[in-house]
Amino acid sequence: MDKFLAFSTLAHEVFRGQTVWKGFVEVFKLFGHPKAKKAYAWSRPDEPDNKGERFVTVLEIPPVESPVTAVRASIMADANPTFSTGSDFQLFSAYFGTFLRGGQG
């Protein structure tokens, strides 16, 4: 599978009036992946002491369809790690798909 950096964009996620995450997301075009045409990547401070750095990557597979929905999916997966992989993630994605796209969930 080949990839190249397409662009960087600022993503700002707000929940109940509070900034949850704000930073640059790198958008990669993918060639040869069976399901995704793009991938999103960014880094953030590692919890709880914020001394480390965590690198996050998310494939553009529905309901993820943009840098912002990639950030939302990552936040939701962090909140409930049991839903972050495999078929459980598909159920998670279906349930939270509306939320990930900015709706109520």
Phi, psi and omega in degrees: 000131177257158179210158168210150180288118180276311180189169173245144180218151178277129175242136181227112181253124181241135176229123181052043176081359181247138175291122178267321179202139176214127180176182180270137176248129176272131180252122180248135170275136181249144177232123178097359176280137184292337184236330188247140175259345179221158172224151181240142181215147177198170175236157178210159176300145180271138181279163351272346185267354180058020179275333179265183178227134179249133177258131185241136173228140180221132175279148176277083176233127184312136014274001178285122184220007181195170175302320181293317179290333174295316177298316179299316180298320179296317179298315180294320179294323177295324182290331180217082186301339181293344181258015189270353183219162170059208184294330176300322179294326178296318176296316177302315182296318180296316182293316184263007183306317179296317178299315182299331178270008175101006179269199185271342178095000000 
